[in-house]
Structures are given as C-alpha cells and as structure tokens.
Amino acid sequence: MKEIIAIIRRDKLPATKKALDGIGCSGMTIYSVEGRGKQKGRLSEIDPEIPEHYEGVSRIMIRPTPSVYALGHQITKPVLYVPKRMLRIVVPDDRVSLVIDTLIRVNQTGVHGDGKIFVAPVEETWQIRTSQSGEEILQ
C-alpha cells in the first residue's frame, strides 16, 4: 500500500474529486494548507468555496497575508504563503500509477504553483469500526 500526498490549487479541488471518483478512488482526506514553492508565493488566487451570493460578488480575489514577523518588523518584502489543498489518499500498490496520472491530468496547467505529489509506503491499515486490517479495507 502507498499513501499519495498531493498539494494542489484550491480551484482544482472539485475537478480532482470528480476525476478520482471516476477511477473508483473516493476515499481521501482533504486539508486546507498554506505554503510556497520556488516561486515564493503567487500574488492572488481565486477561492472557489466562497458562495456566489457572498456580498454580490461571484468570486473574490484572496490577498496574500504577510507572516506575523513581517507585521511587526521592517522588512523589504514580506514572506507570502499561498493557500492550497492537500489530499492524502491510501491506495493498493497496483493503483498508484492510475491515481498519479489522474492527479497530473486534472491539475497540470503548466504555470508555477500547479502543486506537488509525494508517494510514501504504508505498513499497515486498520479499520476502527470493525477491527479489520489490511488492503481489503481500502476496497
């Protein structure tokens, strides 16, 4: 078994969930995270989760927040952290390539900030409700 950790743009989450459901991979954990890569933070990103009726605006541009240190000190450029979504998915070894190909196909725009995918081994899994263990609980 492997754990696939994907960090993606927020606006790609609905399409990603739909594509993963389409290949039979519906179990995942989703986190709201902030971070930055080599580009050191994008200036803005659209948040698809804000309701369309919110203050009469269908989409709101999110302004990056400077770090706490930058608020209290004089620095030339604040450190910007971009809001993203992190997905954690545990799959049998034979499904790893399919999940990775799907994540890339849906999330690749060719622009900095598309995200990253990490794959890590999983030694054991247990289902709390039934006390079962092993790959069969992923089915």
N, C-alpha and C positions, 0 to 999 in steps of 0.2 A: 504494500500500500504506500501511497505517496500523498503528501499534503502539497497542494498547489496554492501559493500565495500570490495574488495578483493585485497590483495597485493601478487603478485606472482613473480616468477623468469622471467626474460626477455625472456629466450629461450622457455618458455612455452606459451607465448602470442599467436603465430599463432594457436597452437592446441586448446587453450582455446577459441579463437574467433570462430574457426570451430565448436567446440562442442556446444557452446552456440547458434550459428546459427542453428545447428542441432535440438535443442529443441525449436526453434522459438523465441529465445531471441537475437535479433540482435542489439537492441538499448543499447548503453553503452558509457561512457566517459572514455578515457584512458589517464593516466598521466605517465610521467617519474618521478620517485621519487628516493630518496636515504634514507637509514636508516639502522638500525641494531637492532637485537633482542638479545636474551640471549647469542647467540654465539659470539657476539661482532664483527661481520664482517667476511666474508669469504675472503680468500686471492685472489681469482680470480673468474671471471665469464665470460662465453662466450657471446658475443653480436651478436645475430642473425640478426641484422638490418644492419650490415656492408656489402656492396655488395661484392660478391665473387671475383670480379676483383680488389678489392682495394689493391694496391701495390703487386699484385701477391700472396696474401695470402687469403685463403678462409675464415678463421676465425681468429680473433685477440683476444688475452687474454687481458682483461682490468685490469690495475693495480689500486688498491685502492688508493685514494687520501687522504693524511692526512688532518686533519682540518686546517683551516687558523691559528689557535692558535699554532698548532704544528710546522708550518713552521718558526715561528718567535721566538720560545722558546725551551729550552732544556727540553724534557720530555722523559721518558724511553720508552713509547710505544704510537705512535700516535693513535688517535681515527679513526677507519675505518668505512666508510659508504658504504654499498653495493647498487649498482644500482638495482632497481626493477621496476615493472609496477604496477600501481594501477588502478583498474577498479571500476567504480561506475555504478550500474545498479539499476533502479527502476522497481519493478515488483508488480503485484497484490499479495495479501496475499497467495492465493492458489498456486502460482508458486515458492514461496521462497524455499521450500524443494527441488524441482527439480533443481533449479539453484545452490543451495549449494552442492547437491550431484554431479552435473556435475563438478563444480569447484574443488571439492576434488578429484574426479576420475581422472581428467586430470592432476592435479598439484601435487599430492602426490607421492613423491619419497622415503620417509622415512628418508631423510637426513635433518639435520638442515638447515633452510633457505627456506623451502617449501612455507612459507607465512602464512597469517592470513586472516580470513573472519570475517567481522563485519556486523551486521544487525541493522538498525535503522528505526524507524517509519517515514513515510512521511504523513504529514497532508493534503496537497493539491498539485495539479499539474495544470499548465496552459500551454496551447499551444499558443505561442505569435502570430503566423500567423493567427489563426482562433478565438482566444479568448475563445476557449473551455476549460473546466476544468473537472477534474475527471479521473477515471480509464480508461474510453474509449479512451483517447488519448494515452494510452500505447499499445493499440492493433495494 
